Amino acid sequence: MTAPPRVVVLPWPPKGLSPNDRRHRMAVAGTKKKYRADCAWSTIACGVRRIEATALRVRITFHPPDRRHRDTDNMLASIKAGLDGVADVIGIDDSRWELVLSRGAPKAPGRIELTLEPL
């Protein structure tokens, strides 16, 4: 019997984490570090801790802050540091995640919903 899915709500990533942002990598490092920590704390706040599984199916639903066009691949790249923060908490490296991406309705100030399903 597998464990039930867990839901985590992450904050929308700062603009500086977009791959289209052209700042130097050292200028972005602090932003990445803070977003990773924020997402780790969001995971804990949602009641999710270590998951005993070898792999996960992770359904990611992006709820942007507004109706502007955003590429799905850029949104995924923007939350990379945040996904690392989730991986830190649950104890399963993101290389063992099967990702399913979708786009939801805009919700200010923007958020990302993850559904974690042990495989």
PyMOL commands that set and color helices and strands:
alter all, ss='L'
color gray80, all
select helices_A, chain A and resi 15-17+25-45+72-78+80-90+94-96
alter helices_A, ss='H'
color red, helices_A
select strands_A, chain A and resi 6-11+56-63+97-103+111-118
alter strands_A, ss='S'
color yellow, strands_A
deselect
rebuild
show_as cartoon
